[in-house]
Amino acid sequence: MKKRTFLTWFALGHFANDWPVTSLWLIVPAVGIAMELSPAEVGLLFTICNIGGALAYLPAGILADHVSNRGRLLAATFWWVAIGYLLAAMAPGFWSLALLLAVAGLGDAAWHPIATGVLTRDNKNRRAHVLGIHAIGGSLAEVLSPLAVGFLLAYVDWRGALALSVLPTVVMGLCFFWVVRAVPRVEKKPVSRQDMLGLLSMWRRGNGLRMVVMICLYNMALMALLSMIPLYLADRHGFGPEAAGIAFSAMLIIGALAQPWVGKLSDIAGRRPVVVFGNLTAAVAAALLVFQPSLWVMIAAMIVAVAALDAIRAAVLAGAVDHTGRNEGTTLGLAFMLLDGIGAFGAVLAGIAAGFSWPHMFGLAAAFSLGAAALGFVTVFGGVVASSAQAES
């Protein structure tokens, strides 16, 4: 299979696995309205979902580095996701729904370190670029899934919308049986306790610790905005599901399309300027939202903040791999665990802040981004500079 075709299949796999997950951006607020939940409870539901999924990242990353047939692992994730979210659609109450969504998220979470570990292992000189191409699938799911769900919710309840959201996952699960054969095999090797301890020690102090905190603050800012914006638009501006879906998708599409190019730029120019500029841009835009300008200025500022954070995701992940220089799957599993585990607390903290006022919520998101920018400025990134020939697709 040609490399470009291979990358396309991985982006499509990312798209299909993330589709039901990203539908939650509108389904969870719909659950909140149906169950009469507070903003803090809506944020808590997002946090539980993400923490549950985060439990799979590190084990899946370790498997990616030590299991020979990684293609079978990738194929299995589609069926875990599809079955998990179908069961969640039948949950009778808040806590059962939270638990089932967390379990379903394990399958989607497992896809990420395995798939990105495969890609970064075989593309060492353009890690952020291939991660950006892979990320386009997930980002397009974040754009199109809320848009589709927004219209679905006009005709079905949240249970029906969640059940229908697994269709792309099922289709890709069937298609991926063919792709499995093209996934490169690696030498099967046992997990070394000494190797794992050595890898973890690289993150516990100095530059590694600064990078860990930066990654957490970066995703806390993004989670704060994404989890609360649909609720804000409904609460303060009376947006229905269709209008909220259109607005939310518009906010995500710029960052989604920019990821490969921003990733490629970071391969050439370095990770630090890209990461710092993206976080600073988001901080300024979120700070503007504190002053509650007119609706159209608000939407424009939201687009800038979300796009800036979304666009630099591949550079952030590539920076983590550059830091260790080995065990790509395990390193990315740890990075995703930080992003969606600790970073997920941005959602519940944003919900608590929104309980005081919406300006408090936007101010918190700005503070997270500003903190990530400051740490990015003092962090040493071991970025790989690609030649023009290597950087080409």
C-alpha positions in Angstrom: 0.0 0.0 0.0 1.4 3.5 -0.9 2.4 5.7 2.0 -0.2 8.4 1.1 -3.0 5.9 0.9 -1.8 4.4 4.2 -2.0 7.8 5.8 -5.4 8.4 4.4 -6.8 5.2 5.9 -5.4 6.1 9.3 -7.0 9.5 9.1 -10.3 7.9 8.1 -9.9 5.4 11.0 -9.4 8.3 13.3 -12.5 10.0 11.9 -14.7 7.0 12.4 -13.5 6.2 15.9 -13.8 9.8 17.0 -17.3 10.4 15.4 -19.4 9.1 18.4 -17.0 10.7 20.9 -17.2 14.1 19.3 -21.0 13.8 19.0 -20.9 14.2 22.8 -20.1 17.9 22.5 -23.8 18.4 21.7 -25.3 15.2 23.1 -24.1 15.8 26.7 -25.6 19.4 26.8 -28.8 17.8 25.5 -28.6 15.2 28.3 -28.1 18.1 30.7 -31.3 19.8 29.5 -33.3 16.5 29.6 -32.0 15.6 33.1 -32.1 19.2 34.3 -28.4 19.2 35.2 -26.3 22.2 36.3 -23.3 23.5 34.3 -21.0 21.8 36.9 -22.8 18.5 36.4 -22.5 18.8 32.6 -18.8 19.5 33.0 -18.5 16.6 35.4 -20.0 14.2 32.8 -17.4 15.4 30.3 -14.6 14.9 32.8 -15.7 11.4 33.8 -15.9 10.4 30.1 -12.4 11.7 29.4 -10.8 10.3 32.5 -12.4 6.9 31.8 -10.9 6.9 28.3 -7.6 8.1 29.6 -7.1 4.9 31.5 -6.5 3.1 28.1 -3.9 5.4 26.7 -0.8 4.2 28.5 -1.6 0.4 28.3 -2.4 0.8 24.6 0.8 2.7 24.0 2.9 0.0 25.7 1.2 -2.6 23.6 2.0 -0.6 20.4 5.7 -0.8 21.3 5.7 -4.5 22.3 3.1 -6.4 20.2 4.0 -7.4 16.7 0.6 -7.3 15.0 -0.6 -3.8 15.8 -3.1 -3.8 12.9 -5.4 -6.3 14.8 -5.3 -4.1 17.8 -6.4 -1.1 15.7 -9.3 -3.1 14.1 -10.6 -4.2 17.5 -11.0 -0.6 18.7 -13.8 0.1 16.2 -16.0 -2.7 17.6 -15.3 -1.7 21.2 -16.4 1.9 20.4 -19.5 0.8 18.5 -20.8 -1.6 21.1 -19.9 0.7 24.0 -21.8 3.7 22.7 -24.8 1.6 21.8 -25.0 0.4 25.4 -24.5 4.0 26.7 -27.6 5.0 24.6 -29.7 2.7 26.8 -28.3 4.0 30.1 -31.2 4.7 32.6 -29.6 7.5 34.6 -26.7 10.0 35.1 -24.1 7.7 36.8 -24.8 4.7 34.6 -24.5 6.9 31.5 -21.2 8.4 32.8 -19.8 4.9 33.5 -20.8 3.5 30.1 -19.5 6.5 28.2 -16.2 6.1 30.1 -16.0 2.4 29.2 -16.9 3.1 25.5 -14.2 5.8 25.4 -11.6 3.2 26.2 -11.8 1.8 22.7 -11.4 5.2 21.1 -8.6 6.1 23.5 -6.7 2.9 22.6 -6.7 3.8 18.9 -4.7 7.0 19.4 -1.3 5.9 20.8 -1.3 2.7 18.7 -2.0 4.6 15.4 0.2 7.6 16.2 2.9 5.2 17.4 2.9 3.4 14.1 3.1 6.7 12.2 5.8 8.4 14.2 8.0 5.3 14.3 8.1 5.1 10.5 8.3 8.9 9.9 10.9 10.2 12.4 11.9 13.3 10.4 8.3 14.6 9.9 6.5 13.5 13.0 4.3 16.5 13.5 3.4 16.5 9.8 2.1 12.9 9.8 0.5 13.5 13.2 -1.3 16.5 11.7 -2.6 14.4 8.7 -3.8 11.7 11.2 -5.3 14.5 13.4 -7.4 15.8 10.4 -9.6 12.8 10.7 -10.4 13.4 14.4 -10.8 17.2 13.8 -13.1 16.7 10.9 -15.2 14.4 13.1 -15.3 17.2 15.6 -16.5 19.5 12.9 -19.1 17.3 11.1 -20.4 15.2 14.0 -21.8 18.1 16.1 -23.2 19.5 12.9 -25.0 16.2 12.1 -26.1 15.7 15.7 -27.4 19.2 15.9 -29.9 18.4 13.1 -30.6 14.9 14.5 -31.6 16.3 17.9 -34.4 18.2 16.1 -36.0 14.8 15.3 -34.8 12.3 17.9 -33.8 12.4 21.5 -30.2 12.2 22.8 -30.5 8.4 23.0 -31.4 8.0 19.3 -28.7 10.5 18.3 -26.0 8.6 20.3 -27.1 5.2 18.8 -27.0 6.6 15.2 -23.5 8.1 15.8 -21.8 4.6 15.8 -22.7 4.0 12.1 -19.4 5.5 10.7 -17.5 3.4 13.3 -19.2 0.2 12.2 -18.5 0.9 8.5 -14.8 1.6 9.1 -14.5 -1.5 11.3 -15.5 -3.6 8.3 -13.2 -1.7 5.9 -10.2 -2.0 8.3 -10.0 -5.8 8.0 -8.4 -5.0 4.6 -6.1 -2.3 6.0 -4.7 -4.5 8.8 -2.5 -6.3 6.4 -0.6 -3.1 5.5 0.2 -2.1 9.0 4.0 -2.7 9.5 4.9 -5.4 12.0 7.5 -4.8 14.7 9.6 -7.3 16.6 7.7 -8.6 19.6 9.5 -7.9 22.8 8.7 -8.2 26.5 8.0 -5.1 28.6 11.1 -4.1 30.5 10.6 -2.7 34.0 13.9 -0.9 33.8 13.0 0.6 30.4 9.6 1.8 31.7 11.2 3.4 34.8 13.8 5.1 32.7 11.1 6.5 30.4 9.0 7.8 33.3 12.0 9.4 35.0 12.4 11.6 31.9 9.1 13.3 32.8 9.4 13.7 36.5 11.8 16.6 36.8 13.2 19.6 34.9 12.3 20.0 31.3 10.1 16.9 31.3 8.0 18.1 34.2 7.6 21.6 32.5 6.4 19.8 29.4 3.9 17.7 31.4 2.3 20.7 33.0 2.3 22.6 29.7 0.4 19.7 28.0 -2.1 19.6 30.9 -2.8 23.3 30.9 -3.0 23.4 27.1 -5.8 20.8 27.0 -7.5 22.2 30.1 -8.0 25.4 28.1 -9.3 23.5 25.1 -11.6 21.3 27.2 -13.0 24.3 29.1 -14.0 26.0 25.8 -15.3 23.0 24.0 -17.4 21.7 26.9 -19.0 25.0 27.8 -19.5 26.8 24.4 -22.6 24.9 23.3 -24.2 25.4 26.7 -23.2 29.1 26.7 -24.8 29.6 23.3 -28.0 27.9 24.4 -28.2 29.7 27.8 -27.2 33.2 26.9 -28.2 33.5 23.2 -31.1 31.0 22.9 -29.4 28.8 20.3 -31.3 25.6 19.4 -29.5 22.3 18.6 -29.2 23.1 14.9 -27.8 26.6 15.4 -25.4 25.4 18.1 -24.2 22.6 15.9 -23.5 25.0 13.0 -21.7 27.5 15.2 -19.7 24.8 17.0 -18.6 23.2 13.7 -17.5 26.5 12.3 -15.3 27.1 15.3 -13.5 23.8 14.8 -13.0 23.6 11.0 -10.2 26.2 10.7 -8.0 24.4 13.3 -8.9 21.0 11.8 -7.7 22.0 8.4 -4.6 23.8 9.7 -3.2 20.9 11.7 -1.0 19.2 9.0 0.4 22.6 7.9 1.1 23.8 11.4 2.6 20.5 12.2 4.8 20.7 9.1 5.8 24.2 10.1 6.9 22.9 13.6 9.0 20.2 11.9 10.9 22.9 10.1 10.9 25.9 12.3 10.8 24.2 15.7 8.1 23.3 18.2 8.5 26.2 20.7 7.4 29.2 18.5 4.4 27.2 17.2 3.3 26.1 20.7 3.8 29.4 22.3 2.1 31.5 19.6 -0.9 29.2 19.5 -1.4 29.3 23.2 -0.9 33.1 23.4 -3.4 33.6 20.6 -6.0 31.5 22.4 -5.3 33.4 25.7 -5.9 36.8 24.1 -9.1 35.6 22.3 -10.5 34.0 25.5 -9.6 37.1 27.5 -11.7 39.2 25.0 -14.7 36.9 25.8 -14.6 37.9 29.4 -15.9 41.4 28.4 -18.9 39.9 26.7 -18.9 41.9 23.5 -21.6 41.5 20.8 -22.7 38.0 19.7 -20.7 38.2 16.4 -17.6 39.4 18.1 -18.0 36.6 20.6 -18.3 34.0 17.9 -15.3 35.4 16.1 -13.2 35.3 19.3 -14.4 31.7 20.0 -13.3 30.7 16.5 -9.9 32.2 17.0 -9.4 30.6 20.5 -10.5 27.1 19.5 -8.7 27.2 16.1 -5.4 28.3 17.7 -5.5 25.5 20.2 -6.7 22.8 17.8 -4.1 23.7 15.2 -1.1 23.2 17.4 -2.1 19.8 18.8 0.2 17.8 16.4 3.1 20.0 17.4 2.4 19.4 21.1 2.3 15.6 20.6 5.4 15.6 18.4 7.2 17.6 21.1 6.5 14.8 23.6 7.9 12.2 21.2 11.0 14.3 20.5 11.6 14.6 24.3 12.0 10.9 24.7 13.3 9.9 21.2 12.1 6.3 21.7 9.1 4.1 22.6 6.8 6.2 20.4 3.6 4.4 21.4 4.3 4.5 25.1 5.3 8.2 25.0 2.2 9.1 23.0 0.1 7.0 25.4 1.4 9.0 28.3 0.8 12.3 26.4 -2.8 11.4 25.5 -3.3 10.3 29.1 -2.2 13.8 30.3 -4.3 15.5 27.6 -7.6 13.6 28.2 -7.0 12.6 31.8 -5.7 15.6 33.8 -6.6 18.0 31.0 -10.2 16.8 31.2 -10.5 18.6 34.6 -10.7 21.7 32.5 -14.3 20.8 31.7 -15.5 20.4 35.3 -13.5 23.5 36.5 -15.1 25.5 33.7 -18.5 24.3 34.7 -17.9 25.4 38.3 -16.7 28.8 37.0 -19.7 29.1 34.8 -21.8 28.6 37.9 -20.5 32.0 39.1 -20.7 33.7 35.7 -19.8 33.1 32.0 -17.0 35.7 32.2 -15.4 33.7 35.0 -15.5 30.6 32.7 -13.8 32.4 29.8 -11.3 34.0 32.1 -10.3 30.6 33.4 -9.8 29.3 29.9 -7.6 32.3 29.2 -5.5 31.7 32.3 -5.0 28.0 31.3 -3.8 29.1 27.8 -1.5 31.8 29.2 0.1 29.3 31.6 0.7 26.9 28.8 2.3 29.6 26.7 4.6 30.7 29.6 5.7 27.1 30.2 6.2 26.5 26.4 8.5 29.5 26.3 10.8 28.0 29.0 10.6 24.4 27.8 13.4 23.0 25.6 11.9 21.1 22.6 14.0 18.6 20.8 12.3 19.2 17.5 13.4 17.4 14.4 14.2 19.7 11.5 13.3 18.1 8.2 14.9 18.8 4.9 12.6 20.0 2.2 12.7 16.6 0.5 11.8 14.8 3.7 9.0 17.2 4.6 7.2 16.6 1.4 4.2 14.3 1.5 
